[in-house]
Amino acid sequence: MTVKDRLRIHETRLLSDNWYVLKTTRFDWKRRDGRWQTQEREHYDRGNGAVLLPYNPAARTVLLVRQFRLPAYLNGYDDLLIEAAAGLLDEAEPEVRIRAEVEEELGYRLGAVRKVFEAFMSPGSVTEILHFFVAEYDPSMKIGDGGGHPDEGEDIEVLEPTLDEALAMIADGRIRDAKTIMLLQHLALTLPK
């Protein structure tokens, strides 16, 4: 039995279309015991995104960004977030979009990029699929200072810690962003010593 066989959608209502789209849907779900149960859930559609962690295998460094994130602050985090470069696809292919984000945020024009996986980040309430990439970099690829687009509200600081320093930042709580943790752990597992 597929999900389609177990789902009957009754109504979807728009709650907000300010920055992205927030809707609520009332539906029936056929439980494992065969009974139908009516439920209602809100879901936030902000589009799909991509994230990339550049790494320098010779120096064993990575490129990260540090920036203000209002939702994290509103949930009690009183610091700037350290993250991998990321952005929404906005109708572009994931690799095309993430290359542009890396140039805007980090100031590097990368060679080959490699998609490592894709994942739902908060599937209980957000529709977004995030495409995860890694790529090698070296100083010759630097084309600018990065920092993002000020007219889009971006005020981004570029960081270049070693992989070991970045992993220590996860352990001590300085890195709390899930997508960044996932890519750093992936790199720690796959990068030759």
C-alpha positions, 0 to 999 in steps of 0.5 A, spaced: 500 500 500 502 506 498 502 513 501 497 515 496 492 509 498 492 511 505 491 519 504 485 523 503 486 530 503 480 534 504 482 542 504 488 546 504 488 553 506 493 559 505 495 562 512 501 566 509 504 568 503 509 574 506 516 571 505 514 564 503 508 560 503 505 557 510 499 553 509 494 548 513 491 542 510 486 537 513 486 530 511 484 523 513 490 518 514 489 510 514 492 508 520 496 501 520 490 498 524 485 500 518 482 506 521 481 512 518 483 518 522 482 526 521 488 530 522 490 537 520 497 540 519 501 546 518 506 546 512 511 551 510 514 551 503 520 555 502 522 552 496 528 547 495 535 549 497 543 547 496 549 547 501 556 546 499 562 545 504 569 547 500 575 543 503 582 543 501 585 536 502 592 539 502 591 544 508 585 540 511 581 546 511 574 548 510 570 554 508 564 556 512 560 562 513 558 566 520 552 570 520 546 572 524 539 568 523 533 571 527 529 564 528 535 562 532 536 568 536 528 568 537 529 561 540 535 563 545 541 562 541 545 569 542 550 568 537 552 568 530 551 562 526 557 558 523 554 554 517 556 552 510 554 556 504 547 555 502 541 558 498 535 556 495 534 554 488 529 559 485 528 555 479 535 553 478 539 546 478 542 545 485 549 545 482 548 551 478 545 555 484 550 552 489 556 555 485 553 562 485 552 562 492 559 560 494 561 565 489 557 570 493 558 568 500 565 565 500 568 569 494 571 562 491 570 560 484 570 552 484 572 547 479 568 540 480 563 539 485 560 533 487 553 531 490 553 527 496 546 526 498 539 530 499 535 530 505 529 533 508 531 537 514 525 538 518 519 534 514 514 534 520 513 542 518 517 544 512 517 541 505 524 543 503 529 538 500 536 540 501 542 538 496 548 537 499 555 538 495 562 538 497 568 541 493 576 541 493 578 548 493 585 552 493 587 559 494 588 560 486 580 559 486 579 566 490 576 571 486 573 576 491 572 577 499 565 574 499 560 576 504 553 576 500 549 581 498 548 587 503 541 589 499 539 582 500 540 583 508 546 578 508 552 580 512 557 574 512 563 573 515 568 568 511 571 563 516 577 558 514 578 553 520 581 546 519 577 540 519 579 538 526 577 545 529 571 545 525 569 538 528 571 541 535 566 547 534 561 542 533 563 538 540 563 545 544 557 548 541 559 553 536 557 550 530 549 548 531 547 548 524 544 541 522 546 541 514 553 544 516 554 538 522 552 533 516 557 535 511 563 536 516 561 529 519 561 526 512 568 529 510 571 527 517 568 520 514 571 520 507 577 525 507 583 520 507 588 522 513 
